[in-house]
């Protein structure tokens, strides 16, 4: 989907590697934006089990977090998450391309 959108930009099809890597960067950012709130809630629940047991469940943790800290606190750690994900996707794309060429 992202790849198709980038490919529709005039002249960019001359740089297929740029399209693939740009797509992987955008996909990494989107993945981080979508999964980080769930990951943060999971970590809070895990810490709660070791401590005072402040949360009764997933929804309780979500509601208390939003009420106490605000909605944006669900994305705490986003830069680190993205910085970790982007190189991972770059390496995956590069190795996949190399192995595909090697195994033809």
C-alpha positions in Angstrom: 0.0 0.0 0.0 2.7 2.5 1.0 4.9 1.1 -1.8 2.2 1.7 -4.4 1.6 5.3 -3.2 5.3 6.1 -3.4 5.5 4.5 -6.8 2.9 6.8 -8.2 5.2 9.9 -7.7 6.4 10.9 -11.2 10.1 10.0 -11.8 10.5 7.9 -8.7 10.2 4.6 -10.5 13.7 5.2 -11.7 14.9 4.6 -8.2 13.3 1.3 -7.0 15.6 1.0 -4.1 14.6 4.4 -2.8 10.9 3.4 -3.1 11.5 0.2 -1.1 13.5 1.8 1.6 11.2 4.8 1.9 8.3 2.4 2.2 10.1 0.5 4.9 10.7 3.7 6.9 7.1 4.8 6.6 5.9 1.3 7.6 8.2 1.3 10.6 6.9 4.6 11.8 3.3 3.5 11.3 4.0 0.2 13.1 5.4 2.2 16.0 2.5 4.5 16.2 0.0 1.7 16.1 1.6 -0.8 18.5 3.3 1.5 21.1 0.2 2.3 23.2 -0.6 -1.5 23.6 3.1 -2.1 24.5 3.1 0.7 27.1 -0.1 -0.6 28.7 1.3 -4.1 28.8 4.5 -2.9 30.6 2.4 -0.9 33.1 0.3 -4.0 33.8 3.5 -6.2 34.2 5.0 -3.6 36.7 1.7 -3.5 38.5 1.7 -7.3 39.1 5.1 -6.9 40.8 4.1 -3.9 42.9 0.9 -2.7 44.4 -1.5 -4.1 41.8 -2.9 -0.7 40.9 -4.7 -1.9 37.8 -7.6 -4.3 37.5 -7.1 -5.0 33.8 -6.3 -3.6 30.4 -9.1 -1.2 30.1 -8.6 0.0 33.7 -5.0 0.6 33.0 -5.8 2.5 29.7 -8.4 4.7 31.4 -6.2 5.5 34.4 -3.2 6.3 32.2 -5.2 8.6 30.0 -6.9 10.3 33.0 -3.6 10.7 35.0 -1.0 11.4 32.3 -3.0 12.3 29.2 -3.4 10.6 25.8 0.0 11.4 24.5 1.7 9.5 27.3 0.6 6.3 25.5 3.3 7.0 23.0 6.2 7.5 25.5 9.3 6.1 23.9 8.2 6.6 20.3 11.6 8.0 19.1 13.5 5.0 20.5 10.9 2.6 19.1 11.3 4.2 15.6 15.1 4.4 15.8 15.1 0.7 16.6 12.6 -0.2 13.9 14.0 1.7 10.9 17.4 0.1 10.8 15.7 -3.3 11.3 13.5 -2.8 8.2 16.5 -1.4 6.2 18.5 -4.5 7.0 15.5 -6.8 6.2 14.9 -5.2 2.8 18.6 -5.2 1.9 19.2 -8.8 2.9 16.0 -9.9 1.1 17.1 -8.2 -2.1 20.6 -9.7 -1.9 19.3 -13.2 -1.2 16.7 -12.9 -3.9 19.4 -12.0 -6.5 21.7 -14.7 -5.2 19.2 -17.4 -5.3 17.8 -16.7 -8.8 
